[in-house]
């Protein structure tokens, strides 16, 4: 499945990490977001053992249904042996994750570079 053909998502691979981004700014349309997250779910289900960073910096609004879809994506990813990280949350989305305590289940990073670096840190031997 080519994630770039799935509407408003774009993807690029850095080393073995798939970075998926919403490719337009200020996305607020709930139906569009939900449809896109469903497409991403199909992508996750099509492969095993991926390393995914989802950059949601362009998402301005996320309903409870959207949060539910993100939790569902995390569950699908874990079931497939895929590591799934989020990054670039807007202040409002970050507050929502804090209030809902989703920061305890999602691996969240300030930006793409930090999320990618976290994969490398996880594979370094501990002293």
GIGIGI-V935461 format. One record per backbone hydrogen bond with DSSP energy under -1.0 kcal/mol. NH is the residue of the N-H (numbers start at 1). CO is the residue of the C=O. E is the energy in kcal/mol with one decimal. If there is no record, write none. Layout:
BEGIN
nh=NH co=CO e=E
nh=NH co=CO e=E
END
This chain:
BEGIN
nh=5 co=2 e=-1.6
nh=6 co=3 e=-1.8
nh=10 co=21 e=-2.5
nh=12 co=19 e=-1.9
nh=14 co=17 e=-2.8
nh=17 co=14 e=-2.3
nh=18 co=51 e=-3.2
nh=19 co=12 e=-3.2
nh=20 co=53 e=-3.2
nh=21 co=10 e=-2.8
nh=22 co=55 e=-1.0
nh=23 co=8 e=-3.1
nh=27 co=58 e=-3.2
nh=33 co=29 e=-2.2
nh=34 co=30 e=-2.9
nh=35 co=31 e=-2.4
nh=36 co=32 e=-2.1
nh=37 co=33 e=-2.5
nh=38 co=34 e=-2.2
nh=39 co=35 e=-1.9
nh=40 co=36 e=-2.3
nh=41 co=37 e=-2.0
nh=42 co=38 e=-1.8
nh=43 co=39 e=-1.9
nh=44 co=40 e=-2.6
nh=45 co=41 e=-2.2
nh=47 co=44 e=-1.1
nh=49 co=80 e=-2.4
nh=52 co=83 e=-3.4
nh=53 co=18 e=-2.6
nh=54 co=85 e=-3.2
nh=55 co=20 e=-3.2
nh=56 co=87 e=-2.2
nh=59 co=56 e=-1.7
nh=60 co=27 e=-2.5
nh=67 co=63 e=-2.3
nh=68 co=64 e=-2.4
nh=69 co=65 e=-2.2
nh=70 co=66 e=-2.2
nh=71 co=67 e=-2.4
nh=72 co=68 e=-2.4
nh=73 co=69 e=-2.4
nh=74 co=70 e=-2.2
nh=75 co=71 e=-2.3
nh=76 co=72 e=-2.6
nh=77 co=73 e=-2.8
nh=78 co=74 e=-2.6
nh=79 co=75 e=-2.1
nh=80 co=76 e=-1.3
nh=81 co=78 e=-1.3
nh=82 co=77 e=-3.1
nh=83 co=50 e=-2.7
nh=85 co=52 e=-2.6
nh=86 co=107 e=-2.5
nh=87 co=54 e=-2.0
nh=88 co=109 e=-1.4
nh=94 co=90 e=-2.9
nh=95 co=91 e=-2.3
nh=96 co=92 e=-1.9
nh=97 co=93 e=-2.5
nh=98 co=94 e=-2.4
nh=99 co=95 e=-2.9
nh=100 co=96 e=-2.5
nh=101 co=98 e=-1.1
nh=102 co=97 e=-2.2
nh=104 co=101 e=-1.1
nh=105 co=102 e=-1.0
nh=106 co=102 e=-2.4
nh=109 co=86 e=-2.1
nh=115 co=111 e=-2.0
nh=116 co=112 e=-2.7
nh=117 co=113 e=-2.5
nh=118 co=114 e=-1.8
nh=120 co=116 e=-1.3
nh=121 co=117 e=-2.4
nh=122 co=118 e=-1.7
END
